[in-house]
Amino acid sequence: MNLLVNNRFFRYTSISTFLNQFGSSIYNIVFIIYVASTYHSKTLVSIANIILMIPILFQLLIGQYADRIRNRAKWLIWGGISQSILFMIIAYLTNQKSYLVFSIICLINIISDCISNLLSGISMPIFKHHIPQDELMTAYSLRNIISFICGIGGQTFGIWLLEISNKNFGFVAIINASSFLISSIILVSIKSLLINNKEKITRHSFSRNFLEMYDASKGIFSTKSDSQFIKLITTVIISNVLGSAIIPIFNLYFLENKWQNFSYGQTLLILNTTMILGNILGSLFPKDFFSRLSLKKILVLELYSFALIGIFSFLKFPFIFVLFVFSFNCFLVGKFNPKFSATLMTNVPDNMLAQVSSFISFLVMISIPIGTSVFSMIYVFNSNILWILFLSLTIIGLYFQVESQ
């Protein structure tokens, strides 16, 4: 918290990031509700869900472009202004109903999310320059908390705005545009701190950039051999797939099984609250015992917690046991994510930061919806087979970690 008070750059950029992420979160949920209530089409709702995932496909290219940009202050300020203009266009379009309007709104959402990813990559070397190395873990822990607050608070606020405005989607889009605009105005006040990247920028082919990015990625885990790095990345992907599948699995489980005297909605609220609080608590203490563990050791502890969740669920233990282990797992995630970001900042050259971050993020994010879909389908078929698969993936992850030592 002292960093937030004493570091002007971190304070202002955190407020700007909060407004930008809050705005994005508002319209992500409102966009789905808009399509469902305006067009009454399951097909279009499915397309809208897919649209939200499309920017992931462009992350590698966006990362490469972000690392080549010189006048970063200009891009950071005008990027938010551009998003504000885009959502003012959406505010106008939501008063009309046609497939053309739907297509344009989908395209604008994709462009806006791509701009957000670009701005994130552009800001990384500047962030690294202004935050002392020994404070990076603290800085990213606070950013992690901001992300969770924006994710939950933004969606809740978006739904509340729809309620008080009688589903006036244009009004919500204007609020969203305002958040992006204010975010940029805040950056104008610290424009002198948004220094340019002074490193020499070289342009290579995509294939050569990819090889350089791959080699730089090894530095995050301090691995030299390709086999070690591939095993570690595979383990990270497995961990994220398992973690992202838990809530969807129990969403299905509690449709048929009641826990204590809680309703279905109350049970899901408890599960989601546990996830949020676990992550926030993990991020609140960036210098405790678990924070001092290496990324590999935190990852192993996560896998052990997944193993316990799988065993307890397969053997039909009371759900309170699963909930307790799940809370610890979320606590570890709150440690891993900031530490990973801080390690990336420390071990990766400035001119590769956005590319490496995009590369790792792409591998992880693209696997999550696939894994979640597969687990959900298997659960409907047979829950025992699901938990056997869940445990098998955990064992594979642990085996890779032992092999990489």
N, C-alpha and C positions, 0 to 999 in steps of 0.2 A: 504493500500500500504506500510505503514511503516513496517508491519509484514513481507512482502516479502523482504524488504531491510535488516532488522535487524536480522531476524531469519534464520540462515544458513540452518538448517534442512528443514524449510518450503520452502525456496528458491530453494534448490536443488531438493527436492521431487516434487515440483510443475513443474519444468522443465522436470523432468523424467516422471511425470504423463502426461504432455502435449504431449511429444513425443510418449508415449505408446498409449494414446487415439487417437492421430492424426493418428498414424499408423493403428489402428483398424478401424477408420472411413474411411480411404482411401480405404481399401480393401472391406469394406461392400458394398459400391456402385459399385466398380469395379467388384466384384464377380458376382453381378446380371447381369451387362453388359457383362461380359465374357461368362456366361451361355447363355444369349440371342443371342449374336452374333456368338458364336461358334457352338452351338447345334441347334439353331433355333427351339426350342421346348417350347411351352407354359407350358407343363407338368413339364419339368425340371426347368423352371423359377419359377413355383409355388413351387416346391420342394426346390429350392434355398432360396426362401423367408421363407419357414417353417424352413429350417436349421438354419437361423439366430435367430430363436426364441427358438430352442431346449435347449441351455444352461440355460435358465430360469428354466427348469424343474429340473436341478441339483443344484439349488442354496442352498437349505436347507442342502443337504449333503456336499456341498463345504464349507458352513459356519461352520458346525460342525467340519470339518477337519481343517479348517484354525485356529480355536480357540485352537486346540490341538498341533499345531506346535511350537517347541521350538526354533530352530535355524532360526529365521526369516530373518536375514540379508542374509544368504546363499540362502534361498528360493526366496527372493525378487530379488537378483542379477541373479541367475540362471534361474529364471522364464522367465525374458525378453530374456535371451540368448536362451532359449529353443524355444521361439516364433520366434526368428530370424532364427533359424535353420529350423523350420517348414515352414516358408515362402520362404526360399531358395529352399526347396523341391518343393513348389508350383511353383516357378519360372521355375524350370526344367520341371515340369509336364504340364504346360500350352502350351508347344510346341507340345503336343500330344493330340489326340482326340479319346476318347473311353468312354464308360459308366463306366469302371473301374477307369479311371483317374478322371472322374467327382465324383465318389463315394469317392475316396481317398481325393480329394480336399475338399469335403463337410465334411469329417471326420476331416481333419486338421483344418478347420474353427471352428468346434465345440470344438476341443481340445484347440485351441488358445483362444477362448472366455472364456472357463472354467478356463484356466490359469489366464486370466485377472481378473476374478471374485475372484479366489483364492488369488491372489496378493493383491487385494483390501481389502479382509478380513484380511489377514496377517498384513497389514500395520496399521490397525485401532488402536490397543493398543499403537503402537509406536508413531503414530500421536498424540494420546491423551496425551502421556507422554511429548512431546516436545512443545505442544501449550498450553499456559495459558488458563484457563477456560473462562476468560472474553474476550479472543480473538478468541474463537472457531467459533462464528458467522461470524466474519470477515474472518477467514480462509476458511470456507466453502462457503462463498459468492464469494471469489476469485476463489475457485475450481469450483463453479457453472459457473462462467464466462468462465473459461478454457474449461469446458465441451461443452459449446455452441460454442465457437470458433472452437474447434476440430471437433464438429459435422458438422458444416456448412463448415468450411475451409478445413477439410479433404476430404469431398466429392467433393468440387469444385476443389481442388488440384488433386485429383484422376482422375477426368474427364479431366482436363487440361493435365495431364501426358499422358493419352490415346491419346489425340489429337496430341500432339507434337511427340509421339512415333509411330504414325500410328497404334494404338491399339496393342501395344506390351505389353501384359499382364504380361509376364515374367519380363520385365523391371520394371513395377509398383510393382510387388511382391518383387523385389530386394530392391527398395526404401523403401517399407514397412518393410522388414527385417532389413534394416539399422536403421530405426527409433526405432525398439525394441532393437537393439544392443546398440545404443548410449544411450538409456534410462537406460540400465543396467550399462553401463560404468560410467554414472553420479552417480549412487548409490554406485559404488565401492569407489568413492572419499569421501563418507561420511559413509563408512561402520561402523566406530566406533560409529556413532550416531544411527544406526539401532539396538538398544538394544533389547535383548530378553525379552519376557514376563516373569516376575519373579513369577507370581502367580502360585500356585500349580495347575497342570492340572489333572483333574480327568476324567476317562472314564466311561460312563454309556451307557445303551442301548439307541437306537434311541428314543423310546417312552418316557423314562425319560428325555433325553435331550430336547425333544420337549416340555414337560411340564415345565421344567426350563426356556426354551426360551420364552414360552408363558407368564409365570409369570414376567420375566424380561422385556418383551415388554410393560407391563402395566405401567412401570415406566416412559416411554417416555411421556405419557399423564397424569401422576400423577393420575391414576385411580386404584381403589382397587377391585371393583366388576367386575365380568365377563361380566355382561350385559352392563355396561357402556363402557368397552373396546371394546366389539363386535360392539356396536353402533358407536363408534368413528372410528374403523377400516373400518366399512361398509361405513361410510361417506367419509373417505379418498379415498376408492375405487371408490365410486360414483363420487366424484370430479375428479379423474383422468380419469375415463371413459368418463365423459362429456367433460373435457378439451381436451382429445386426439381425440374426435370425431368431434370437431368444424371444423378443417381445411378439413378433408375428406368430411364432409357434404357440405361445401361451394365449394370444388372442383367440386362436382356434380352440385350444384346450378348454378354456373357460366358457366356451359356448355350450359345452356338454357337462362340465364339472363345476359345481359351486364350491367356493372356498369360504368356510365359516358361514357367517350370516350376511356376507357382503353381496351386493348385486353385481352383475357383470360389469357395469360401468365403474362401480367403486373399486372392484378388483383391478381393473385395467389402470385406473387412476393411481392406485397404490404401486403397481408395477412401474409405471412411467415416472412417478415421483421418486421412487427408489433409484431409478437410473439417473435422473437429473441431480438428486442430492448427492449420490455417490460420486459422480463426476465433479460436481462443484467442490465437495469436501476434499477430493484428491487434488484439485487445483488450488485450494485455499492455503495449503501448507507446502510450498515449493522447496522447503529446506529440511524436511523431516527425514526419517530413516529410509523410507521407500524412495524418496526423491534422490537419495544418494546412490541407489542401486543403478547398475548399468541397464541400458535398454534391453539387452539380452535377458538379464535376470528378471526384469519386470515382465517381459514377454513370457518367460517360463512360468512365472506365478499366475499370469492370466490363463495360460493353458491348463495348469493344475485346477484352477477354479472352474474352467469349462468342464474338465473331467468330472469334478464333483457334481456339477449341475446335471450332467448326463447320467451319472450313476444314480443320483437321488431320484431323478425323473423316471428312469427305467425301472427302478425298484419300487416306485410308487411311495416314496417317503413323503411325509407331510410337506405341503408347499412352503411352509415357513422356513424349512431348511434350505430349499432352493432360493428363496428370497434373500436369505442371509448371505449365501455365497454370491448371489448375483450382485448384491450391494457392494461386496468386497471387490468383485470383478470391475464394477463401474468405478470404484475408487482407484483401482490400478490404471484404468484407462485415463482417468484424470491426471495420473502421474506420467503415463507413457507419452501422450500427445504433446504436452508442452516440452518434455525432455527431448522428444524427437525433433521438434522444431528448433529448439535451442542448439542441439547437436548439429543439425543441418546448417544453421547459421555459422557455427564455429568451424566446421570441417570442409565446407564447400566454398570455392572461390566466388567472389562477388558476381562475376560475369556468367556464372552458371546457376545461381540460386533459383531463379524462376523456373529454369528448365528441369533441374533435379526435383524441385518441389512438385512440379506438374507431372513429371514422370512417375514418381512414387504415388501421388494422389490418383493419377489415372489408373494405375494397376490395382489399387485398393478399391476405388469407387466403382470401377466397371465390374468388379467381381461381386460386389454386395447385392445388387438386385438379382443377379443370376442365382447366387446362393440362397437368398431369401425365397425366391420363387420355387426352387427345387425342394427346399425343406418343407415349404407349405404344401406342395403337391404330395410329397411323400407322407406327411402327417395325415392328410385326408385318406390316403390308402391304408397306412398302418403305422401307428405311433411308435410301436416297439422297433420297427425297422429304422424309423427316423432317429431314435436315440442311439441305436447301434452305429448308424452312419455318423452321428454327432461325435460319439466317442472315438470312432475310427479316425476321423479327421484330427481330433485332439492328439491321439497317439502318434499320428504321422508328424504333426507339428513338433511334439516333444522329441521324437526320433531325430528330426532334422536339427533340432537344437543341440542334441547330444553329439551328432555327427559333425556339427560345425565348430565344436570346441577344439 
